Amino acid sequence: MAWKGLGSCVDGCIVVLSVSGSILYAYVKGYLHPDHALVVQPYRAPDCRSPPSMPVRYVDCIGRSVHMARYSSVVEVFEPGSALAGAYERLPDPIKEMLDKAPVDWAGLTGSYAVGCEGRESDVDLIVYSREPERLLGWLQRERGRGVVRQCKPQRVISKRRDRRDYAITPQHVISSLVESCYRGVPYTLKILRRLSPRHCMERSPIQIPLGRVRIRADLEADPVESILTPARYRLENASGSRVLKDGDTVFLESFRTRYAGLRSGSYIVEGELFLDVENNFFIISPDLAGGVWRVGE
């Protein structure tokens, strides 16, 4: 199956699209894609302003309506590894130090620095992969203990999320985040990939079956490594509030959003789309498109 040079384009990669006569930049979202197309999220226009709108299309194997980009509409790819090499000299020195010291097997660049739209307040959006993510977690924790990694402007992060009034915009979570923080005072956002290759699914052979939107209360178990990878994944126990979920079902909260990385164990209200993962026979709740995550008592 030809990927036309997109074989390394996984979550966070930026593609340039020609859509209805307009050119726009879009993020590739996730690892699971229908044949001959990519799931994307519009990002910016070439002049760095908001992009023109794109239609959405329901995709059976993903179980939801998403923005789609057919291979034929892709006119350029900001492959993260190449983007990092091309923009390296423009990166702040602390970020270069971070990339040099972090125990990663691969690193790439996305976001505003990748496409040349960065400003004075821009995060440096990094994508990394490690065969031993526990080593990377340990390194980040040690750097935080040394005061090298610390949230330098928590209100800045919170202000970016005023459209989503959920747990992940509270100061307590922002200050403790390892993947959306500052390295020696320079803000960064870190996507730690679970895999370096995309997956294809055929539209008439569902891999995930959509079961509708749910709002449940559950006990969330946070594994330190699982919670900082992309997507972050948490096991949910004692779920209540859904007629679909039964005692003994295996249920995971899964999110590609940085806002839901690094959650603490505890009791939560979780709202999102519910899916049955046919391959693995467990349920997934995704708050990414619609929903939220609220820690009970905060």
C-alpha positions in Angstrom: 0.0 0.0 0.0 1.7 3.2 -1.2 2.1 5.9 1.4 3.7 8.4 -1.1 6.4 9.4 1.3 4.1 9.6 4.3 5.3 6.4 5.9 6.7 8.2 8.9 3.9 10.7 9.2 2.2 9.8 12.6 0.5 11.9 15.2 1.8 15.4 15.1 3.2 15.4 11.6 2.2 18.4 9.5 1.0 18.0 5.9 0.3 20.8 3.4 -3.1 20.3 1.7 -4.8 21.7 -1.4 -8.5 21.8 -0.5 -11.1 23.4 -2.7 -8.5 25.8 -4.2 -7.1 26.8 -0.8 -3.7 25.7 0.7 -3.7 24.9 4.4 -1.5 23.2 7.0 -3.0 20.3 9.0 -1.8 18.0 11.8 -2.0 14.2 11.2 -4.0 12.8 14.1 -3.4 9.4 15.6 -2.0 6.2 14.1 -5.2 4.7 12.7 -6.2 5.8 9.2 -8.5 4.6 6.4 -7.1 3.4 3.1 -5.6 6.1 0.9 -6.3 8.9 3.3 -5.2 10.5 6.6 -7.1 11.7 9.6 -6.1 15.3 10.1 -6.9 18.5 12.1 -6.7 21.9 10.3 -3.8 23.9 11.8 -2.9 27.1 9.9 -2.9 28.8 6.6 0.5 29.6 5.0 0.3 33.2 6.3 0.1 31.7 9.8 -3.5 32.7 10.3 -6.5 30.4 11.0 -7.0 27.9 8.2 -10.0 27.7 5.9 -12.6 25.2 7.0 -12.6 21.6 5.9 -15.5 19.2 5.6 -15.8 16.2 7.9 -16.6 12.7 6.8 -17.8 9.6 8.8 -15.3 6.8 8.7 -16.6 3.3 9.7 -13.4 1.8 11.0 -12.7 4.8 13.2 -16.3 5.2 14.3 -16.6 8.9 14.1 -16.8 11.9 11.7 -13.3 13.4 11.2 -11.4 15.7 8.9 -9.9 13.6 6.1 -7.1 14.3 3.7 -6.7 12.0 0.7 -3.2 11.4 -0.5 -4.0 13.2 -3.7 -4.6 16.4 -1.7 -1.2 16.3 0.0 1.2 18.7 -1.7 4.0 18.8 0.9 5.0 17.1 4.1 6.7 18.6 7.1 8.2 15.3 8.2 9.1 15.9 11.9 12.7 14.6 11.7 13.5 16.7 8.7 11.6 19.7 10.2 13.8 19.5 13.3 17.0 19.4 11.2 15.8 22.4 9.1 14.8 24.6 12.1 17.5 23.5 14.5 19.5 26.7 14.4 16.4 28.8 15.1 15.5 26.8 18.3 16.3 28.3 21.7 19.6 27.0 23.2 17.9 25.3 26.2 15.8 23.2 23.8 18.9 22.2 21.9 20.4 21.1 25.3 17.2 19.2 26.1 17.4 17.3 22.8 21.0 16.5 23.4 20.6 15.2 26.9 17.2 13.4 26.7 17.4 9.6 26.4 15.4 9.3 23.1 15.9 7.2 20.0 14.3 9.6 17.6 13.2 13.2 17.8 11.2 15.5 15.5 9.6 18.9 15.4 6.0 20.0 14.8 3.9 23.1 15.4 4.8 26.7 14.8 8.6 26.2 14.7 8.2 23.5 12.0 6.3 25.7 9.6 8.0 29.0 10.4 5.1 30.7 12.2 6.7 30.9 15.7 6.4 34.0 17.8 8.0 35.3 21.0 5.5 33.3 23.1 5.5 30.1 21.1 6.1 26.7 22.6 8.6 24.4 21.0 6.5 21.4 20.0 8.7 18.3 20.1 7.8 14.7 19.0 10.1 12.0 20.4 10.2 8.2 20.5 12.0 6.0 23.0 12.2 2.2 23.1 12.6 2.6 26.9 10.1 5.3 27.8 10.6 4.6 31.5 14.2 5.9 31.1 12.8 9.1 29.6 10.3 9.5 32.4 13.1 9.1 35.0 15.2 11.7 33.2 12.3 14.2 33.1 11.6 13.6 36.8 15.3 14.1 37.7 15.4 17.3 35.7 12.3 18.6 37.5 14.0 17.7 40.8 17.0 19.8 39.8 14.7 22.7 38.9 15.6 22.5 35.2 12.1 21.4 34.2 9.4 23.6 35.8 6.3 25.3 34.7 7.4 28.9 34.2 4.1 30.5 33.1 1.2 28.3 34.3 -1.4 31.0 33.6 -0.2 31.1 30.0 -1.1 27.4 29.6 -4.4 27.8 31.4 -5.4 30.8 29.1 -4.9 28.6 26.0 -7.6 26.3 27.3 -10.4 28.5 28.4 -12.7 26.8 25.9 -12.4 23.6 27.8 -13.6 23.9 31.4 -12.3 20.6 32.7 -9.7 19.2 35.1 -6.7 19.6 32.9 -6.8 23.4 33.1 -6.4 23.6 36.9 -3.2 25.1 38.1 -2.3 22.0 40.1 -2.2 19.8 37.0 -0.4 22.4 34.8 2.4 23.0 37.4 3.1 19.2 37.7 3.1 18.4 34.0 6.2 16.9 32.5 5.1 17.0 28.9 3.9 20.6 28.8 6.3 22.6 30.8 9.5 24.7 30.5 13.2 23.7 30.1 15.4 26.3 31.6 12.6 28.8 31.1 11.7 27.9 27.5 8.2 26.5 27.1 7.9 23.2 25.3 5.2 20.6 24.5 6.4 17.0 24.3 4.6 14.2 22.5 6.2 10.9 23.4 5.0 8.5 20.7 3.9 4.9 21.4 4.9 3.9 17.8 6.6 5.3 14.8 4.4 3.9 12.1 0.8 4.5 11.2 -1.9 1.7 10.8 -4.4 1.2 8.0 -7.9 0.1 8.5 -10.5 -0.9 5.8 -13.8 1.0 6.2 -15.9 -2.1 5.9 -13.9 -4.0 8.5 -14.4 -2.1 11.8 -11.5 -2.1 14.3 -13.4 0.2 16.7 -17.1 0.1 17.1 -18.7 3.4 18.3 -21.2 3.0 21.2 -22.2 6.6 21.7 -21.3 9.3 24.2 -21.1 8.5 27.9 -20.5 10.3 31.2 -19.3 8.1 34.0 -17.7 8.2 37.4 -14.8 5.9 37.8 -11.6 5.2 39.8 -8.7 6.1 37.5 -5.4 4.2 37.9 -2.4 6.2 36.6 0.7 4.3 35.5 3.6 6.9 35.3 4.8 5.7 31.9 1.4 5.0 30.3 0.2 8.4 31.4 2.8 10.4 29.5 2.8 8.5 26.2 0.8 9.5 23.1 -2.0 8.5 23.5 -2.0 8.6 27.3 -3.9 5.6 28.6 -5.5 5.0 32.0 -7.4 2.0 33.4 -10.8 2.8 34.8 -12.3 0.7 37.6 -15.7 0.7 39.3 -17.3 2.7 36.4 -20.9 3.8 37.1 -23.3 5.9 35.0 -23.4 3.9 31.8 -25.9 1.1 30.8 -23.4 -0.2 28.3 -20.5 -0.9 30.8 -20.9 -3.9 33.1 -19.0 -5.1 36.1 -15.8 -6.9 35.0 -15.5 -5.0 31.7 -12.0 -3.7 30.9 -12.2 0.1 30.3 -9.5 2.6 29.4 -9.5 6.3 29.2 -7.4 7.2 26.1 -6.4 10.6 24.9 -4.0 12.1 22.3 -4.3 15.5 24.0 -1.4 16.8 26.1 -3.9 18.2 28.6 -4.8 14.7 29.7 -1.2 13.5 30.1 0.1 12.9 33.6 -3.2 12.6 35.5 -3.0 11.4 39.1 -4.8 8.3 40.3 -8.1 9.1 41.9 -11.8 9.4 41.4 -12.9 11.2 38.2 -15.9 12.1 36.1 -15.1 11.2 32.5 -17.2 12.3 29.5 -16.5 11.2 26.0 -17.1 8.8 23.1 -17.2 5.1 24.0 -15.7 2.5 21.6 -15.4 -1.2 21.7 -11.9 -2.2 20.5 -12.6 -5.3 18.5 -9.0 -6.4 18.2 -8.3 -6.4 21.9 -11.8 -6.8 23.3 -11.8 -3.8 25.7 -13.7 -0.5 25.9 -12.1 2.9 25.2 -13.5 6.3 26.3 -12.0 9.2 24.4 -12.6 12.8 25.6 -10.7 14.3 22.7 -13.6 15.4 20.3 -16.3 16.0 22.9 -16.2 15.7 26.6 -13.8 16.3 29.4 -12.1 14.9 32.5 -12.9 16.2 36.0 -11.2 15.1 39.2 -13.8 14.6 41.9 -13.2 17.1 44.7 -11.3 19.7 42.7 
